[in-house]
Amino acid sequence: MTPPGVTARTDRKAADLLAAAADDLSSSSAHELEQALVAAIRASATPERTDRLFPGEPTALHDGGYTLAHGAAGVLYALTAAGHETDPEHHEWLWQATHRAVQPRPGLYDGLHGAAHTLSLWAAPTRLSTR
């Protein structure tokens, strides 16, 4: 089943698309592949869940799902760094997840610092200063 907003498989085989993209990162094949990946990531978001926003590493189920290493902060940071817009509802999910953390810990990779850095890409500084 193809998620809404995601283009169904084209007549080209996936391997051909990957090979063409690998040969020339500025090609239309690379752009098509990137757009398909971004659409799939966006379609996989489940903001109604509180344990994780995006599917992935099982560790995210045990660290609040918000970290840069295994959670929403990492996915949202990667999308932003690659020049793609992110959904404000996902920013809010990340903000709320940091506040739900039962045992919040410091750290860029697997703690609140990574989530705070990611949130700082979009949030007003005054909001980041309150906990």
Secondary structure, DSSP 8 states (H G I E B T S, - for coil): ---TTS----SS-HHHHHHHHHH-TTSHHHHHHHHHHHHHHHHH--TT-SS-SS---GGGGTTTT--TTTSHHHHHHHHHHTT----HHHHHHHHHHHHH-SS----TTTSHHHHHHHHHTTS-HHHHT--
